[in-house]
Amino acid sequence: MQHAIHWLADALPDQPQAFDGSEYPMPVMGALLGRDIGPDELREWLIEADDLKSSLEPVALAAEMIESIAADRDAYFMDDASVRGAVFGGAKWRAGWVLLAGSKITDETVELLKANQYMIFSAARGAQADHALPERETGAIYYGQLMVRYGMTWGMVPPGDDHELGHFLEADMPGAMVVLGEIGPVEGLVLLSLMKLGCPAIVGPDFAYDLGPKAVARDDAEVLEALLALPNMRVRSAAGETVSLPEPADPAHVGEEVNPERTLRGLFQLRPGATEGGVSVEGDVQSGAIAILIDVDDPDIDPAISAHLEAQALRYGSYLPGVRTRRDDAGEFTLELATGVELDAALLGDVIVSGLKCGFPRLGRAGVRIGLGEDAVQAEAKDVREFVRMRDAMLAAESEANVDEFDACIDCQPFALNHVCVVTPDRPPMCGKSWLSMKAQALWGGYGRPWTRREKMDEDLRRRIPKGAPIDADAGEWAGVNEAVRDLTNGGLDRVRIHAVCDAPHTSCGCFGALAFEIPGTDWVGVMHRGYEGEAPGGLTWSILANRAGGKQCPGVTGISLAYLKSPKFLGGEGGPSAVKWATVRAKEVLAAQLPPRATVATEDDATTMDELRAFLEVGQG
């Protein structure tokens, strides 16, 4: 051990270099110390450490400092945007992160773990890994940088609180390491430093160190078994019956180009109604006119929600090869058939019924009536038009004031434990989905289930929640909603004001399309669209704000969708659209219709500093 310690001490650079693209220019240093440390102080700390355990914190710091001057560091350092991607993808849509190290890691090891949906970090197997690491003994510290930023951003662990960081990472980080076979002495210390930080380890029987949370595995099968048993890693489950699409239907066909040889035109509508289910077809299959009517027998369906089900059913028709079901620019239904494709109306109806059952497992019985020929279309046209008018009127009237229930989504809790998305007719989800889509999945389930925390695996990801008595309807606070978010976060969140920024704002996930934020030192609000590369007044960047908001409730910033900018309840708790004094050009274009007459809102073309913003507003309001 002493030889490795002295190697690290001797390799410390005279002038460490900050990493680019992160709010934390030295993530491990910031997480462990909350301050900067120079190479001389660190060298003394390393050499004076009197046992293995006390040496591991300075080992991690030394590894990061050494890598900071590596010529190829930018190829391996994950900027904040990449970290957010790894957190979102690795904790929600994958089973978690796995760092692989040691001489006995094989191609088969990597392929087995990837087949089981783990995100792989590796040096020796970098070509196969999702994230390659440098083949240097200090290279694993890049994985450590991901770990600590997960703790500081999503765990809200203050920089410098290494004790709390270790507890949080061990319990909640969606990651582990696998060490099989020989490792270098310095590499061993770096890996141990990550274990001390809280990274669970699966190790071979010849692992030389007795430290940290670990399990022993002798082969790849035991490695997988041990990973599956780790309580911090994510799991996946889906309850209920298995429903499949009839051959040759496949969602992949939706993206295929169809050059139509034949086009049928007519009607397509889904609406509530009694049905025995199944598919009926009448008329001449060679006709150029078609009416497809879908009746759904379910107590929870109403004309408004039928609009979303209809849009999904329309898409299901395109699951058949060489078939495209859509509406043209004028809103007329068309069914296009590629060269050599004959219309099988019964199969088309079967695909629609099966698609609805796959997409909404708890939905009641659906039946499809297909009429071919102009007479069939004309016979249904009046009823179809009247239903559309009624449905459009209901959709236009829906608001928070006239519904008793909202929807709650915990889809992002695999990485954002205290995030609950409260979805209303006036507050669409920040991920860009619609109020109707969330309502439909809350009512009838959905097949798009992500990986989740072990303790959440049997919970519905989306559910209807009672609105309850208003506390401040303008700011978006209701008693029933507060009770629901307390329950869904196990008390981690006490209250939420879904139309506010400064006091108890809506929590944020990681897939928000925009951010609304308090402009420093003012009572003004700014709006920044996702991925904006410049600065806002106050030195705020997308990365800084996204790190503050991600996975938690952070007074002063909240995730929103661009669609929310069009809501009549937009930021009612801050005074509405008139509170916005700065917005990116893209966000302002969406917000423009909501702004009061003669409103003055600067963009990045007008102001990127506080002085420029104040000057612009003075001129505009003069």
N, C-alpha and C positions, 0 to 999 in steps of 0.2 A: 504493500500500500504506500509506503513512504516514497518509493521510487516514482510511483504515479503522481503523488502529490507534488514532488519536486519538479517533475516534468511539467505539470500544469503551471506551477509558480514561475518556472523559467520561460514558459511560452507566453506569458501574459504580455500583451503589447504595451508599449509606452503610451500610445495614444489610441484608445479604443474609439470606434466609430459608431455613431448612432445608426440604427437600422431605419430605412426609409419606408414610408407608407403606413405608419402606425401612430396612433395616439400615444403608444408606449414605445419609445425609441430603443429602450432596453427592457423588454417585457419581464424577463426573469428578475432582473435587478429591481425594477419597479415593484413587482409583486412581493418579493421577499423583504425588501428594505424600505421601500417608499422614499428612497433618496438615492443620489448618486454615490458611488464609491470609486476611488481611484485605484490604479493597478498596484501602487505601493502598499496601500492599506490592505488590499485584498491579498497580496502576496504574504504579508505578515500574518494575516488571519489563517491562511492556508497552512503555513509552516507551523504555527503555534497550536493548531487543533490537535488535541491529545488522544482522540480515539476516532474510530470510523464514523460513528454517528454524528459527532460534532463537526467532522470535516465535510459533510455532504452539502451543506448550504453553500459554503465558499466554493466547492467543486462546481456546482451548477452555475454560480456567478462567473467562475473562471472560464468554463466552457463557452458561455455566451460571449464573454469578452474576447476570447481567442477567435471565435467564429466571426466576430464583428469586423475583423480586418481581412477575412478570407476573400480572395479575388472573385470567387464564384458565389458569394453569399446571397446575392439577389436571386439566384436560381432556386434557392432553398427556403429563404425567409418568406413567410406568409404575411402579406400585408393585411390590414384590417378587413378589407373586403373579402379576401380569400379565407380568413378565419371565420367570418360570418357564413360564408358558403359551406365551409367544412362543418360548422355547428349545425346549420340548417339541414344540409344533406346527410351528414353523418349521424345525427341524433334523431332525425325524423323519418328520413327515407332510406336509411341504412341501419344496421344493427349496432353501429358504433365504430370507433377508431381502434386500430390495433397496430402497435409498433412492433416490428419483427427484428430480432437481433440474434446473432450466434451462428456458428459454423454448420449447425445441423438444420437450419431453415432451408427448405428445398422449394423447387418450383411447385411441387405437389402441395406443400404447406400453403403457399400463397393461393393457389387455385382453389383449394378446399375452403379457405376462409372467405375468399371473394365470392365463391358460389353460395356461401351462407350470408352474404350481404354485409360483410365487414369492409370498412374503408382502410386500406393498407398503407402503412408508412414503413419504408425499408431502404437500407443502403445497398446491401449486397444483392437484393432482388429488386432494385429500383426500376428496371425495365418493366416489370410486371405490376409494380405498386401503383396505387392511386397517387401517392406523393413520394417521390424519390428523396432520399436523404444522402448527404455526401459520405463517401467511404473514408471518413476520418473518425478517430476515436472520440472526438467531441461532437460529431454530427447529430447525435440523438437530441441535443439541446433544442433543435428546431421543433421537435415534438413537445418538449417542455414549454417552449414559448406559446404553443397553441394551448396547452393545458392551463397555464396561468392566466391567459387572456380570457379563457372560458370562465374561470373563477372570478376575475375582476369585473367582466362585463355582464355575464348572465347570473353569476352568483352574488353580485353586488358586494364582493369582499373588498374592503378598502386596501389600497396599496400599502404594503408594509405589515399587514396582519398575516404573517406566515402560518400561525397556528390555526386560525379560522380557515385559511386557504386549504390547508391539508385536510381538515375535516370535510369541507365542502367537496373537494375533488374526489376523495375516497368514496363519498356517498353518492355523488351525483354526476361526476364527469362521465360522458359516454365513451370511455376509452380504457384501454389496458395495454400491457406489453407482453410479448412472448419471447422468452430467451431460451434457446436450445443450443447446446454445444459450447464450444470455446468462444470466449470474448477477450479482447485485449484488456490489460489492467486499467488503463485510463477509461476506456469504454465502460468497463464494469463499474467504476466509480460514478460516471455520469448516469448510467442506468439506475444505480442505487439512489442517486440524488433525486431522480424522478419518482422512484418508489417512496422515498421519504416525503415527497410533495403530495403523495396520496394516490399514485398510479398503481392499481392492482397488477400483479405479475403472475404469469404462468411460466414456470421454469422447469428445466430438466432436472433429473435426479442428481446430476453432477454440479449443480449450481453451488458456488463456493461460499455464498454469503447468507447469513441468517438475519435478515432485516426486512421489514416492510411487509405489506399484505401480499401473500403469494400462495399459489397452489402448484403442486408438482404434477407434471405430465410426461409420460415416456414416449408418446408417439403423437402423430397428427390427430388421430381420433380422440385421444384423451385431451389434447389441446382444445379441440372444439367443444368437447363435453364441459371442460372447465370454464371456457368463455361463456357458454350458455348458462352456467350456474352463477356467474358473477351478478350480484344484485344491482350493480350500477349500470350494467349494459342494458340495451333496449330489446324489447321483445315484440312479437307481432301475433295478433289473433283476430279471427273473424268468426262470429257466431252465426248460426242459422244454416239453412239448407244450401247446398251447392246448386247453382243454376248455370247452365251453359247455353251458348248460342248455337243454333242449328248450323250444320255445315252448309255452305262454305263461308258463312258470315265471320268476319273478323274486323275489329276496330282498325287494324292496319290499313284496310282498304279505303278508309276515309281520306287519307292523304294521297291516294293515287289519282293521276290525271285521267279524266274520262273525256274522250272525243266522241260526242254523241252521234250515233247514226239515226236515232229515233228519240223524240221528245214528246212526252205526254204532259198535258196541262190540266189544271183543275183545282180541287179543294183538298186541304189537309187540316184536320182539326181534332184536338183532344178535349174532351169535356166530361164533367161528372154525369153519370147515368147508370141505370141498372143494366146489367149484362150477365149472360151466362158464361162469358169468356169465349175463347177460341177465335177463329177467323172465318168469315163468310165472304165469298166472291160471287158477284153477279155481273153479267154483261159480256161484251165482246172484247177479248184480250187484244185484238188488233186495233181497237179504237184509239184515237189520239186524245181522248178525254178521260180523266180519272178522278174519283172522289174517295179519299181515305178518311174514314171517321173512326175515332178511337173513343170508346166509352170506358170510363173507369169507375168502378163501384167501390167507393171507399168513403167512410163517414167524415174524414178530415179534408177531403178535396173540396175546394170552392173554385169559382171561376177565375179568381186572381192567380192562385197557385197553379191552375191548369196551364197557364201561359208558359211556365218553366217546364212542366212535363211535356208539353207539346213541342217545345224547342228541342228537347232531348230526343223525343220520339222521331222527329224529323231527321235528326242526325243518324239514328239507328238504321234507317233505310240504306244509307251509304256504306254500311258494313258489308254489303254484298259486292262481290267483284264485278266491275263494269257497270255499276248502278250508282247514280247520284240523285239523291232527293234533297231539294233545297227550295228556297224562295228566290225569285229573281229580284232585280232592283225595284220593280214595281210592287213587290210583295206577293206576286202570284206564285202558287205552288207549281213546280216543274219536276218531272221524273225523267231523267236522261238515261238512255241505254247505249252502251258502247257497241261498236261494230261486232256483230256476231252474238250479242247477248239478247236472249228472249226474256220477256217479262214472265216471271213466275209469281203471280199475285199472291197465291196462298203462302209461298215461302216468305215473301216480303212481309205479309202480315204476321207470320210466325216470328220473324226476326224482331219486329217492333214489340210484340208482346214479351218475348224473351229479354230484349234489351231493357224494357221497363222493369222487369223482375230482377235483372242483374243490377241495374242502376239504383233501384229503390226496393230493397228486399222485403220491406214490410207493407208495401203498397197493396191495396186490395185488387180484386179481379179486374183484368182488362180484356176487352174484346175489340176486335177490329172488323169493320165492315168496309169492303172495297167494292165500289160501283164503277163499272167501265162503260164509257159511252156518254155522249152529250146529255141524254135524257137523265142519266144518273146524277150528273153534276147539277143540272138545272133543278132537279127535285130537291136537292139539299141546299142550294145556294142561299135561299132566304133565311133559313134557320141558322146557317153558318154566319151570315152577316149580322143577324140580330145578336147572336152570342158574342161575337167579336165586339160589338158596340157596348154590350153590358160588361164584358170583361175589361175593356179599356177604361170604362167609367170607374169600375172598382179599383183598378190599379192606380188611376190618377188620384183617387180619394184616399188611398191608404196613407196613414201617417201615424206617428207615435201617439197622437191624441186619441185616435179612434180604434186602436187595437189593445187588447188586454194582455197579450203575451209577446215577448221578444224571443230571440234565439241566442243561445250561448254556444260557443265553440271552444274546445280545448285541444284542437288538432295540433297546436304547436307546443303543448306542454312537454313533449319529449326533450326539448331544450330550454323551454321558458316556463318553469314550474309555476310561477305566480301570474301567468298570463291567461286571461279569459277574454275572448272576443265577444262583446255584446253587440248583437246585430239587430237593427231595427229598420223600419221603412225609411227612416231619415238618417241612418248611420250605417251605410254598407260596410262590409268587412274590409279591413285595410289591405288584404291580399289581392283585392280586385274582383272577387266573386260578387254575386248579387245577393240582395236580401232574399229574393225568391229561391235561389239555389240553396241557401243556408236553411231556409224554412223547410224546403222539401226534404233535405237530408235529416233535419231534426225530426220531422214527422215519420219518415219512412226508411231512414238509414241510407247507407251508401257503401259501395264496394271499394272506394279509394281509401283504405285504412292504412295509416303510416305505422312505423315502428313506434313504440311507446314505452313508458316506464312500466316496470313489472307490476307495481301496485295499481296501475291504471288500465291494465289490459282488458278488463271486463266491463269498463265503463263505456257508455255511449259518448262518442266524441262531440256530437252536437245534440242539443236538447232544447225544448221549449221551456221558457222560464216565465213566471208571472211578473208582470211589470210592477204591481203593487202601488201603494199610495205615492203621489209625487212629493218629493222633498224640494226639488228645484228643477222643474221641467225644462226651463230654458237652458240650464247648464247640463241637463241630462242625468239627473239623479232621482232614483226611485227606490223606495224601501225594499220592494221585492227583488230588484236587481242587486242591491247591496247584499241581501241575504244569500242570493244565489252565488255571487262571486266569493263570498266568505266560505261557503260550503265547497265550491269547486277548487279553491286553493288551500283547503284545510286551514283556514284562518290566516293565510299569508297575505291576503288582501282584505281590507276592512270596508272600503267604500270606493265608488268610482263615479265620476262625472263625465259622461261620454262626450259632452260638447264643450269641454274645458281643456285648457293647456296648463294653467298655473297651479291650480289646487285640485288634488286627487284626480288627475287626468286618466283617460283610458290607458290601460297597459298596452305595451307594444310587443309584437312578435319579432320576426326577422324578415318578413316578406312584405312589409309595408311599401306601398307605391309612392308615398311622400311622407314628409314630416312637417308638423306644425310646431313652432317653437317660440318661446319668449325671447325677444331681442334684448340682450343684456343692458341693464340699467334703465329700462323703459317699461311701459305697460303695453307696448306694441307687440304684434305677432308677425312672424315670418313664416313663409311656406317654401319648402325646397323639395323638388321632385327627386325621385330615386336616381342615384348615380351622378348627380350634379358634381362637376369636377372643380368648380371654383370655390370662392369664399363668400360667406354672407357677412354683413356688418357684425362686428364683435369678434371677428376671427373664426367664425364657426364654419366648419366644413361638413360634408355629408358623413364622413367617417366619424368625426367627433360626435355629432348628434346621434348617429345610428348606434354607436357604442353606448351612449347614455340611455337611449330608449330601449335597446334590445332586451327583450325578455322580462320587462319589469315595469312598474309604475314609477315614473320619474317626473316630478313636478318641473314644469318648464319645457317639456317636449313630449310629443305623442305621435305615434304612427297613425297615418290616415291613408285612404285611397284617393286617387284623383277624382273619382266619382263623388266622393263626399264634398268636394268643393262646390258641387252643384246643389247641395242639399239646402232646403230652406231653414234647417236648424244648424247650419254650419257654425261651429264655435259660438253657440248662443251664450255660453258661460263667460265669454270674453267680450261680448257686445256684438257678435256676428261678424260679417265680412268687413265692416268698417274698422275693425281692430287690426286688420292686415295692413302693414305699411311697407313690407318688402316681400317679394316673391320672385322666384326664378321665372324667366320668360314663359317657359312651358306651363308652369302652375298658374301664372296670371292669365294666360289665354283661356284656361278652363274656368277660372274663377270670375272672369270678366262680367258675365251676365248677372252675377250676384252682387256686384259692387254697387254701392249707392251712387247717384249722380255726382259728378265732379270729385269722385274719390281720387286720392293721390296715393299710388302704390308704386314704389321704386322696384326695379329689377336689377339684375347684375350688370345690365348695360348702363344703368344710372348711378349705382352706388354699390361698393363692396366694403366700405369702411363706415364707422359711425359718423365721422365728420361729413362724409359725402352724403350719407342718408339724411342727416339733419338739414344740410344745405338744400337737398332736393325737395324735401318736404316743406321747408320754409318758402321756397319759390312756388311750389305747387299750390300751397294754401294761402298764398299772399293775395 
